[in-house]
Amino acid sequence: MDGVGRATDNICIERFWRSIKYKNIYLNAYDSTLELYKGIHRYVEFYNWERKHQGLGYVTPADVYGAIDKLSTYSQQFTKRKKVAKKEKVYNSSNRFDSLINNPPIAV
Protein backbone atom coordinates (compact mmCIF):
# COMPACT_ATOMS: atom_id res chain seq x y z
CA MET A 1 0.00 0.00 0.00
CA ASP A 2 2.89 2.43 0.47
CA GLY A 3 4.95 1.61 -2.60
CA VAL A 4 7.06 4.28 -4.25
CA GLY A 5 5.43 5.69 -7.37
CA ARG A 6 2.03 4.18 -6.64
CA ALA A 7 -0.32 7.14 -6.82
CA THR A 8 -3.34 4.86 -6.55
CA ASP A 9 -2.49 4.00 -2.94
CA ASN A 10 -4.15 7.18 -1.73
CA ILE A 11 -5.39 9.07 -4.72
CA CYS A 12 -7.01 11.87 -2.69
CA ILE A 13 -3.86 12.91 -0.87
CA GLU A 14 -1.78 12.50 -4.02
CA ARG A 15 -4.12 14.92 -5.81
CA PHE A 16 -3.86 17.33 -2.90
CA TRP A 17 -0.04 17.27 -3.04
CA ARG A 18 -0.17 17.82 -6.80
CA SER A 19 -2.41 20.85 -6.29
CA ILE A 20 -0.07 22.34 -3.69
CA LYS A 21 2.98 21.84 -5.90
CA TYR A 22 1.56 23.01 -9.23
CA LYS A 23 -0.76 25.77 -7.98
CA ASN A 24 1.50 27.23 -5.30
CA ILE A 25 5.07 26.05 -4.81
CA TYR A 26 6.17 25.91 -8.45
CA LEU A 27 4.55 29.28 -9.22
CA ASN A 28 6.13 31.25 -6.35
CA ALA A 29 9.74 31.94 -5.52
CA TYR A 30 10.02 31.75 -1.74
CA ASP A 31 13.13 33.36 -0.22
CA SER A 32 13.03 31.54 3.09
CA THR A 33 11.57 28.50 4.77
CA LEU A 34 9.27 30.76 6.79
CA GLU A 35 7.86 32.32 3.62
CA LEU A 36 7.35 28.85 2.15
CA TYR A 37 5.52 27.76 5.30
CA LYS A 38 3.28 30.84 5.21
CA GLY A 39 2.60 30.38 1.49
CA ILE A 40 1.59 26.76 1.95
CA HIS A 41 -0.56 27.72 4.93
CA ARG A 42 -2.36 30.37 2.85
CA TYR A 43 -2.92 27.86 0.04
CA VAL A 44 -4.32 25.22 2.40
CA GLU A 45 -6.68 27.83 3.87
CA PHE A 46 -7.77 28.74 0.34
CA TYR A 47 -8.08 25.05 -0.62
CA ASN A 48 -10.36 24.27 2.31
CA TRP A 49 -12.38 27.48 2.66
CA GLU A 50 -12.63 29.09 -0.79
CA ARG A 51 -11.81 26.63 -3.57
CA LYS A 52 -14.82 24.81 -4.92
CA HIS A 53 -14.10 21.11 -5.48
CA GLN A 54 -15.51 19.19 -8.42
CA GLY A 55 -15.69 15.96 -6.44
CA LEU A 56 -17.80 17.69 -3.78
CA GLY A 57 -20.35 19.10 -6.20
CA TYR A 58 -18.59 22.44 -6.67
CA VAL A 59 -18.75 23.52 -3.04
CA THR A 60 -15.93 24.04 -0.56
CA PRO A 61 -14.86 21.31 1.89
CA ALA A 62 -15.73 23.68 4.74
CA ASP A 63 -19.31 23.87 3.49
CA VAL A 64 -19.63 20.12 2.97
CA TYR A 65 -18.19 19.06 6.30
CA GLY A 66 -19.71 21.86 8.37
CA ALA A 67 -16.39 23.27 9.50
CA ILE A 68 -17.87 26.66 10.31
CA ASP A 69 -20.25 25.15 12.87
CA LYS A 70 -17.46 22.98 14.27
CA LEU A 71 -15.10 25.95 14.58
CA SER A 72 -17.61 27.93 16.61
CA THR A 73 -18.18 24.90 18.84
CA TYR A 74 -14.43 24.37 19.27
CA SER A 75 -13.83 28.03 20.07
CA GLN A 76 -16.61 27.95 22.68
CA GLN A 77 -15.12 24.82 24.25
CA PHE A 78 -11.64 26.35 24.19
CA THR A 79 -12.90 29.51 25.90
CA LYS A 80 -14.61 27.43 28.61
CA ARG A 81 -11.46 25.37 29.15
CA LYS A 82 -9.33 28.51 29.46
CA LYS A 83 -11.68 29.91 32.11
CA VAL A 84 -11.66 26.66 34.08
CA ALA A 85 -7.87 26.37 33.82
CA LYS A 86 -7.46 29.96 35.01
CA LYS A 87 -9.71 29.32 38.03
CA GLU A 88 -7.84 26.10 38.85
CA LYS A 89 -4.50 27.87 38.56
CA VAL A 90 -5.55 30.60 40.99
CA TYR A 91 -7.09 28.04 43.36
CA ASN A 92 -4.09 25.72 43.24
CA SER A 93 -1.54 28.50 43.68
CA SER A 94 -3.34 29.92 46.72
CA ASN A 95 -3.74 26.47 48.28
CA ARG A 96 -0.12 25.57 47.69
CA PHE A 97 1.16 28.49 49.75
CA ASP A 98 -1.47 28.09 52.44
CA SER A 99 -0.57 24.44 52.89
CA LEU A 100 3.13 25.31 53.24
CA ILE A 101 2.43 27.95 55.86
CA ASN A 102 -0.07 25.86 57.84
CA ASN A 103 1.86 22.58 57.51
CA PRO A 104 5.59 23.23 57.57
CA PRO A 105 7.85 20.38 56.40
CA ILE A 106 8.80 17.85 59.05
CA ALA A 107 12.49 17.70 59.86
CA VAL A 108 13.94 14.22 59.83
C-alpha positions, -999 to +999 in steps of 0.1 A: +000+000+000+029+024+005+049+016-026+071+043-042+054+057-074+020+042-066-003+071-068-033+049-066-025+040-029-042+072-017-054+091-047-070+119-027-039+129-009-018+125-040-041+149-058-039+173-029+000+173-030-002+178-068-024+208-063-001+223-037+030+218-059+016+230-092-008+258-080+015+272-053+051+261-048+062+259-085+045+293-092+061+312-064+097+319-055+100+318-017+131+334-002+130+315+031+116+285+048+093+308+068+079+323+036+074+288+021+055+278+053+033+308+052+026+304+015+016+268+019-006+277+049-024+304+028-029+279+000-043+252+024-067+278+039-078+287+003-081+251-006-104+243+023-124+275+027-126+291-008-118+266-036-148+248-049-141+211-055-155+192-084-157+160-064-178+177-038-204+191-062-186+224-067-187+235-030-159+240-006-149+213+019-157+237+047-193+239+035-196+201+030-182+191+063-197+219+084-164+233+095-179+267+103-202+251+129-175+230+143-151+260+146-176+279+166-182+249+188-144+244+193-138+280+201-166+280+227-151+248+242-116+263+242-129+295+259-146+274+286-115+254+291-093+285+295-117+299+321-117+267+341-079+264+338-075+300+350-097+293+380-078+261+389-045+279+386-056+306+410-071+280+434-041+257+432-015+285+437-033+299+467-037+265+483-001+256+477+012+285+497-015+281+524-006+244+529+031+253+532+024+279+559-001+259+578+019+226+575+056+232+576+078+204+564+088+178+591+125+177+599+139+142+598 
